[in-house]
Amino acid sequence: MSAAARLVRDYLTGLPAGCTPERVCADSPLAGDIYGSEFLTRPVFLGHEESRRAGARLSRLYDLLLTLPDRFHGGDLRAFTAALGWPAVRTGAALRADGRPRVLPRSARADLYRERDGFRLLELNGGSPLGGWDIALLNHALLREPYIASFAAEHGLRFTDGTEVLLDLWEESFPDFDRSANPVVALVEWPGSYASMEPHLRRMAALLAPHGIDAVPCHLGEVEYRADGVHVAGRRVDLVHRWFVINDVADTEDVALLAPLSRAADRGLVSLFTPLENEVYGSKAALALLSDTRNRSLFDAGELEVIDGLLPWTRLVRDEKTEVAGERVDLVRFALAHREDLVLKASSSHSGLDVLAGWRTSAGEWSAQVRAAVGGPSILQRRVRPVPEEFPAPGGGPTEPGVLTWGVFLAGHGYGGAYLRGTPEVDSGVISSGKGGRLGTVFLFDDTDDEADR
């Protein structure tokens, strides 16, 4: 039994009747307002050393993703985005006019399932509009429950504060950014999304204020460009935190709206966390390039170890031959014959959207969707079967199995915290807050002794 499993056993053994941490989270003035009412019924535990290893492996995989334009297209970013299936309008919005790569902040969030032999990567979202920076609100809420507070004290549990991680990332990415100088930070959404995101951005501003950050929620249409820099609400902005995504850019009018911000950042008039270029490396199609056995000669033994250790079998949907378990097969025929073991995903989607789980889909619909995806910006991925964990039933009572998606932040070169989505549907095709997922958070424990026994 792993150290984490023993900790869960001890937690459940001592759990008193009437202890319902999900209600504590829902009743929290901050956490409940942001995250709604559906929460995991206990905290989740992760060893500190295991978190360090996971962060290091994700960092190495991210390094590999950053090298793909060089390995496949001689450094030509435009050719690379075309190969990923990006429309020309989005490529034009994300890249410099001359195609030169930018130095990008190392910010990403990996969505992982835990199989019996470790974490497997489902997708990696690059950039700044990542849900969960404020997940420590749940940790603070849970510690208001007396049993959890005493259990945390007894076992030396700690947690990662995502706000501090974000501030460290800003300082690491932009040497001129000085949080002690009361900088102005614009939290910028897309005009069409601002109304729904404004409450969340205002909560982020409130969390940043105690750190000396004057954070201003706004949308891109409210940003002004002057000779001395970028302004919002009459204030000159030191840093823009981008909350909109590449999929918001649909036409030339959108490109024109974005272009002044990109130019200002490229000229050094404002720090931009992060350029849309970051999202190039968050495409699921990029993961397919890493996974495809035809490309293995491009990577050395250490790099292949990282790829094989994290990635499930992943392929672009093409009418061609591919390799599965050492055998050459027709990709489309294989996909139709192995529906129960595959997932079809749009390569640039997010938040669990545009995901079709073969085992939850009729044969007829699966066939139609796979055939329609041939040649487009979609991938097929091996089904990853997460190991269920035990959770108390909502409101108390006997435990029930549940599965988790681990949203692990890569901050700089290591682990930057995690937030979780869980469901009692152990064969769920996707776990997301928009599809009934329960939100949860992680407490870290000392697993040094467990590591020594490995």
N, C-alpha and C positions, 0 to 999 in steps of 0.2 A: 504494500500500500504506500502511495506517495505521501510526502509530508502535507501537501495540500488536502489530499483525501482524509488524512488523519485529523486535520484541523476542522474540516467539515463535519466529520463524525463527532468530534468533541463539541462543536458548536450545537449540533442537533441534539446530542445527548443531554446537554444542560439547558436546552431551550425551555423557558417557562411558558405555561399556558397564558394566552392573552398577549404574547409578544408578537406584534404585527408591524414590522419595520416598513412594510409597503405603505401603511397608513401614515406613519410618521413622515415619510417622504412626500406623500400627497398633501399633507397638511402644512408642510413647510412653506412659509411665505415666499421664499425665493424659488426653491426647487419645484414646488407644485405649480407655481405660476408659469414657469418655463416649460416644464416637461409633462404636464398633465397629471393623470391619475393612475397610470399603469406602471407598476414598479416590481422588480424582483422581490421575492419574499425573504431573502437573506442577502447579506454581502457575499461577495466572491473573493477567494483568497489566491494570491499568486506569490511565489517565492521571489525574494529580491534577486537572487542569483539567476533564476529562470527569466525574470524580466530583463536583466542585463544581457543574457544570452540572446533572447528574442530581439532586443533592440539592436544588438551588434549584427545579427544575421539580416535583419531588415535593412540596416544601413549598407551592408555589402550588396544586397540585391538592388537597392536604390542606386548605388554606384554603377552597377552593371547597366541599369536602365539608361543612365545618363550617357553611357558610351555607345548606345545603339546607333545613333546617327552616324558616328564615325565608322563603326564596324560594318554597317550595311550600305551607307550612302556617301562615304567619303566626307562626312561632316555636313552634308547638305540637308539642313533642317526641313526645307520645303519638300524635298523628295521624300524625307522620312514621314512627314505628316500626311503626304499623299498616300504613301504605302499603308498608313494606319487607317485610311478611309476618311480623313478630315475633309470637309468641303472647303473649297478655295476661300470662301468668305471668312471662315474661322481661322484658317491659316494666316490670312492677311491681317486679321485682328490680333493674333497671338504673337507673331514673329516680327522682328525688325524688318524694315523695307529691304535692307541688303542681305537679310538672312543670317547675319552673324549671331551666334548664340550669346545669350546674356549669362552673367553669373547669377545663379538662382539660389534663393534661400532653401535650406534643406528641411522642408516641411512637408509631411505626408501623414496619412493615416491608413494603416493596413487593416483590412477586414479578414479575420482568420477564424477557422474552426479548429478545435483541438481534437485530433484523432488519437488513437491509442499510442502512437509513436511520436506524437508532438504536434505542433501547430502546422496548419496548411493554409496557404494564402489563397483567398478567393479573389481579392482585388486590392489595388493600392491607389488611393486617391491622393494626388499630389496638389500642393498649393496651400491656400489660406482659408477657403470657405469650408472648413471642416467642423461638423457638429461634435461637441464634446469638450471644447476648451474649458467649459465651466462645470464639468462633471463633479468637481470636488464639492459643489453644493450638496450633492447627495451624501458624500462622506460626512460632512458636517451635520446633515440632518439625521443620518443613522446614529451618530454618536450622541444624539439626544435621547435615544432609547437606552435605559439603564443597563439592560443585559448586554447589549452590544458594546457599550462604553466599558463595562467591566471586563468583558471578554477581550476587547482590544488592549486594555491595559495589562491584563494577565499575560497575553501572548506577544506583547510588544508590536502590535500592528501599526503600520503607518500608511500614508497615502501620498500620491503625487498631486500637487496643486497645479492644475493646468494653466491658471493665470500666470503663475511664476514661470512656468515653462514657456509660455508665449512671450513674456517680457524678455526672458533670456534669449529666445530666438531672434527677437527684434534687435537686441544689442549685438548678438553674434553676426547677424546678417548685414547690419548697417553700423559700421564703426562710429559714425557721427551721431548716432542716436543715443541720447543720454537721458535715461529715465529720471535722474535726479534734477533735471532742468525743467521739470513740468511741461513736457512736450505736448503738442496738440496732435491727436490721432483721429483721423476720419474713418469711421466704420461705414464703408460704402457698399450699398446694395444696388441692384438693378431697379430702375423705376417701376417696372411692373410687379416686382416682388417685394417692394419696400413696405407696403401696408401690412402684409402678413409677418414680415420679419422685424418690423420696428420694435415691438415689445421685447423681443430677444436681444436686439442690439442695445436697447436702453438698459437692460440688465447687465450686459457686458460692460457698458460704460460705467455702471454703478460698481461693478467688481474691480474695474481698473482705477477708479478714483482714489481709493486709499493708497495706491502705489504712486500717486503724483501724476497720473495720466489724465489729461483733459480730453476725454473721448467724445466725439460728436457723431451720433448716428445721422445718416443722410443717404440719399440715392445719387447716382452718377449725374443726373440732370441738375443737381443742386451745387455741383462743384464748379468753382470759378478759377480761371487761369489768368494770372497777371504777370507782369514783367518780373516781379520779385518772387514768384512761386505760385503755389496752389492754395486757394482759400475756400473755406466753408463757413457760412454763417458769420462772415466778417472776421474770421480768424485765419491767420496763415498756418498751414498744415505742415507738420514735420514728417508725418508718416500716414500713408493710406493703407488700411487693412481692407483688402478686397474680399467681399462676401458673395459676389455674383460669380457665375460659372460660365465656361465656354459655351454651353448650350443656350445661354441667353442671347448670344450673338447669332442672329438669324439672317440679316440682310445688310446692305451697304449703309443704311441709316444707322444701324447699330454700330457698325465699324466706325462711322464718323463720330458717334457719341463717345466712343472709347478712345479714339486716336489722340486727343489732346492730353489725356492722362498718361498714356504710354510715352508720348514725346517728352512730357515734363519729367517723368521718371528717368528716361534715358539721358536727359540733359542734366540730371542731378539736382533738379529743383524740388523734388520730393522723393522720399523713400517709398517704394511700392512693395507691399507684402500681400500677395506675391504677383509677379507678372503672369498673364494668362499662359505664357510659355511653360510654366510649371506643369500645366495640365496635360501637355504632350506626353509626359512620362507617367501619367496616371491612366493612360488608355489600356484597356484590357487587351487590345491588339498587341501592345508592346510585350505583355506577358506571354502571348502566343509565340512571338519571335524567340523569346528565351526558351520556351518549352519545346519548340519544334526540333526534332532530332536531326533534321537536315543542317541545322546551324551549329551543331556541337563542336565542330572544328574551329569555330571562332572564339572558343573559350578554353581557358586552361583548366587543369584538374581541380584547383581550388574553387574556381568560379562555377564549374559544373556541380561541385558538392553543394554550394549554396543554392543553385537552381533546383537540383534534385531534392534537396532537403525541405524546400518550402513550397514549390509549385506542384499542383496536380497537373496531370496531362491536360494541355490547353492548345487549341488549334483555331486559326482563322477558318471560317466556313468557306471552303473552296471546292470546286468539282475537280478533285485531284487525288492522287495516292498519298497516303501518309503512313507513319509507323505507329503501331500499337503493340506494346509488349514484345517488340522485336519482329513483328510481322507486318509486311506491307499490305495495306488494305485500301479499298476505295472509301474515301472519307464519308461521302453522303450515305452510301449503303451501310457502312458501319454505324453511323449515327441513327439510321432508321431501325437497325436491328438491335441496338443497345439503348433504347429510349430510357429504360429504368436506371441506367448508370450515368446519364449525361444531363447537363444543364446548357441551355442556349441563352446567351446574353448579348445585349447590345454593347459594343466596345467602349462607348463614351457616356453611358448612362450612370446614374448614381442613386443612392437611397433605396436600393432594392427594386428600382423601376426596370421594366423591359427585361425581366428575368423569367424564363420559362423552364420549370423543372419537369424533366421528361416523365418521372414516375408519378406526377400529379396531372398528367396531360393525356388525353386520348391518343391512340395511335394515329388516327386520321388528322387531328389537329397538329400533332408533332411533325408528321410528314409534311404537311403544308407549310408549317413555319420554318422548318429546316430548309426545304427547297427554296422558299422565298428569300432566305438569308444568304444563299450562295452568292459569293462575289461581293457582298456588302460588308458594312462595318459591324460584323458580329463574330462571336467566338462560340465554340463548343468547349466545355470543360468537364472533366471527370467529376462525378458526384463525390463530394467529400462527406463522410458520415461522422458527424461529431459524437464524441462519447457523452452520453447523458450524465447529468449530475442530479443529486437529490435536492429538492426545494420543498419547504413547507407549503401546503395548499394555501391559497389566499384566505386571509381571515383566521389562520390557524388550522390545526388538524393534521392528519397524516401527511407524510411527505409524498411527493410525486416526482417522476423524472422530468427533466427539462434540458433543453439544449441551448447553447449560447453562441452568438457571434461576438468575437472579441474585436473591438475597434482599438487597435494599439497605435499610439502616436509615435512617429519617428521625428524626433526633435534634434536637429544637428546630426550627431552620429550615434545616437542611442535612444533608449526607451524614454518616452515622454508622457507616460500615463496611458490609461485605457478607460474606455467606457463600453458597457455591455448591453446587448439586446438579447432577451431570452424568450422562449416559448415552451409550453408543455407539449406542443406538437412535435414529437421527436423526428418525424419525417417531413418537416416543413421544407418547402422549396426555398424560401427566403425569410429571414427574420428582420423585420424593420418596424420602427415605431408607427409607420403608416399602415402596417398590416397586422396590427394587434400585438406587436412585440412589447415585452415589458422591459423597462430600462433599469440598469443596475450599474454598480461601480465596484472598484477593486480596492482591497486592502492588501498591502505587502507584508510579508512575514519573513523572518530570518530562516532561510533554508540552507545555511552553510553546512550543517551536519549532513543533510540529505544529499547535498552535492558531493561531499567527501566520500559518500558511499557509492557513488556512481561508477 
